[in-house]
Amino acid sequence: MAEGGEALLDGLLASADRERLMAHIGEFAKRVKLSGTAEELESFRYLEAEMRGFGYRTALLSHDAYISLPVSSVLRVDGAEIRSITHSMSRPTGAAGISAPLVYVGEGGRDDFAGRDVAGKIVLVDGIAVENVADLASRAGAIGEIHISPTEHLYEMCISPVWGSPSQTTRGHLPKTAVVTIPRDEGAALRARCLAGETVLASLQTEVDTGWRKTPLLVCDLDAPDGGADAPFVLFSGHHDTWHFGVMDNGGANATMLEAARLLAGARASWRRGLRVCFWSGHSHGRYSGSAWYADEYWAELDRRCAAHVNVDSTGAIGASVLTNSGVVDELAGLAREVIAAETGQVHAGRRQGRAADQSFWGVGIPSMFGSLSHQPPGPVKMLTALGWWWHTPHDLADKIDPDNLVRDTRIVLRTLWALLARPILPLDYVSYAEALQVELARIDNDLAGRFDIAPLRAAAEELGEAARIFGAIAAARADEARAGALDRVLMHASRHLVPINYTQGDRFRHDPAVPLPAWLALEPIRALAAEPPASVDLPFHAVDARQARNRVLKALKEATAELRSAQ
């Protein structure tokens, strides 16, 4: 970075205002912000007024979203009620409820359900309610789920495996089970009875308010000095809807967004790219319905203009001392390491992004980073996330924010956005991408043991890496030239081919399920063939899928390589 750029960044970092951040926290602590409610909209208007005051153009949109708000649940075993909550996208039972024997299925993985007759029964599951268990239970014919919390607290969750609002095609994948969570100790007693071979009958009643409703979405734009209608921008986003008051999740991140937007606006003269800040609804109660709708509705503009996506979630928590585990795509892992080390001295692990955090833009081909940024150190209790015992509970209040941690996390975000906005060339490292792909292809080739030829893919990955290395040298030499903008376009065009084969099944226009998915998802049909026994009668069927996957990935690699070579 040039000396002047470093001085500007230092000034931004020094100006991160603790009092302003905590004033925002005080505002966000005033309201429960359930998706599509009047209280949420009132809070969105606060965001809009602040962003307008910083000089951004704002548009408070309203769109249809499929939202599910839990209302109440009653669980009885042996006539005694057990404290419980139901979940977003759970099936409502009606007043009559359901009654059935319990079947204990461990943590509810695929192997846990294998060979178990759960049809017409209620499954008892260790752990927080999640979408993949709801999907497996529904497919297996269960009528209900009782999840055992890892603590005495009950964690609000959305359990739909459908990403965003369901379509006519995907609505059949919504959960078919009535789902509740109960405390750890009460769950342990039920588990012990099931493991002892006792027949345990449970009665369950759930009420859930699910349907289409209008939800808000705030879009805020500020152009680079030389920007125009088609100039590239960086997307900076976070959700605003909450469970309960949600002061950490996501008030902390919303405070970070506001303060970063304010400070960056003051340094706009040095931007090379514009900044678009989006606040989503429907994250918590619509399975990322806001960002998914935005990706669909504005797909063409995002494809044409969006250079990268930075998402933030749950910043500034008390005790959040771990800064090494935030998610990032391979081509931005170097930037993540740089900003984390500069601010904290910690070494970022380059953890792959998970299927969460409003990452609705992989199909478009937009490289992304972060989501939850700072985490709790490992503890004795196995939690779904490392965001604190209060996460997704009524205890997520202002006392869970550490002002110093909030300033620290905001400074990390400022460093990240400054690099993406102000560097002469976008910091997208497709050498690292190619190296990661080569490692994965070598592993798959070993598993294939000669049963399927992926030599063309391995050669194409090597060619991509070489083209990226040459491109990097060219970019370094021309960083201060007028052609720098054209080099940005080359990287953006390459990303449209490369991000989808890493993070999607290959369809750029549909959202993959909201369940855990493997790395290099477009290669999954080839991995499936490699996993089959040599004598399997299914091998020819897998080979059909594998050939199609090979063609898809090979085409993407060659197109991206051609883009990078076009700069020579």
Secondary structure, DSSP 4 states (H G I P E B T S, - for coil): --HHHHHHHHHHHHT--HHHHHHHHHHHTT----TTSHHHHHHHHHHHHHHHHTT-EEEEEEEEEEEEEEEEEEEEETTEEE--EE-BTPPP--TT-EEEEEEE-TT--HHHHTT---TTSEEEEESS--HHHHHHHHHTT-SEEEEE-SSSS----B---SSSS--TTTGGGS--SEEEEE-HHHHHHHHHHHHTT---EEEEEEEEEEEEEEEEEEEEEE--TT--TT--EEEEEEE---STT-IIIIIIHHHHHHHHHHHHHHTGGG-SSEEEEEEESSTTTTTSHHHHHHHHHTHHHHHHHEEEEEEEES-SBTT--B-S---B-GGGHHHHHHHHHHHH------PPP-S-TT---TTTT--EEEEE--BPPP-SS--SSSS-TTTTSTT-SGGGB-HHHHHHHHHHHHHHHHHHHHSSS----HHHHHHHHHHHHHHHHHHHTTSS--HHHHHHHHHHHHHHHHHHHHHHHTTTSTTHHHHHHHHHHHHHHHHHHHHSSS-TTSPPPSS---SSGGGHHHHHHHHS-TT-TTHHHHHHHHHHHHHHHHHHHHHHHHHHHTT-
